[in-house]
Amino acid sequence: MLALLMQSGGLGTVLIATIGILWFKEPANALKIISIGLVIIGVIGLNISGGSH
């Protein structure tokens, strides 16, 4: 259950950040792009690890 909440929170954060960059023309520096990539990698890692008992 916790993994599902973390995944939805992580993907929601990535979605909002991407909308901010693309739609509202927020500056996208290297740190933002790397951070978004790390969140995506974390969600993928949770999916690979199984997330259930």
C-alpha positions as CSV (number, residue, x, y, z in Angstrom):
1,M,0.0,0.0,0.0
2,L,2.8,2.4,0.9
3,A,4.6,1.7,-2.4
4,L,1.4,2.6,-4.3
5,L,1.1,5.9,-2.5
6,M,4.8,6.6,-3.1
7,Q,4.4,5.8,-6.8
8,S,1.3,8.0,-7.3
9,G,2.9,10.8,-5.4
10,G,6.1,10.6,-7.4
11,L,4.3,10.4,-10.7
12,G,2.0,13.3,-9.7
13,T,5.1,15.4,-8.8
14,V,6.7,14.6,-12.2
15,L,3.5,15.5,-14.0
16,I,3.1,18.8,-12.2
17,A,6.7,19.7,-12.8
18,T,6.5,18.8,-16.5
19,I,3.4,20.9,-16.9
20,G,5.1,23.8,-15.2
21,I,8.1,23.6,-17.5
22,L,6.1,23.0,-20.8
23,W,2.9,25.0,-20.2
24,F,3.9,27.8,-17.9
25,K,7.4,28.2,-19.4
26,E,9.2,27.7,-16.1
27,P,13.0,27.5,-16.5
28,A,14.3,24.0,-16.8
29,N,17.8,23.8,-15.6
30,A,20.0,20.6,-15.3
31,L,19.1,20.1,-11.6
32,K,15.4,20.0,-12.4
33,I,15.7,17.6,-15.2
34,I,18.0,15.3,-13.2
35,S,15.7,15.4,-10.2
36,I,12.7,14.5,-12.4
37,G,14.7,11.6,-13.9
38,L,15.6,10.4,-10.4
39,V,11.9,10.4,-9.4
40,I,11.0,8.4,-12.5
41,I,13.9,5.9,-11.8
42,G,12.6,5.6,-8.2
43,V,9.1,4.7,-9.4
44,I,10.5,2.2,-11.8
45,G,12.6,0.7,-9.0
46,L,9.5,0.3,-6.8
47,N,7.7,-1.5,-9.6
48,I,10.6,-3.8,-10.2
49,S,11.0,-4.6,-6.6
50,G,7.5,-5.9,-6.4
51,G,6.1,-3.5,-3.8
52,S,4.0,-6.2,-2.1
53,H,4.8,-8.6,0.7
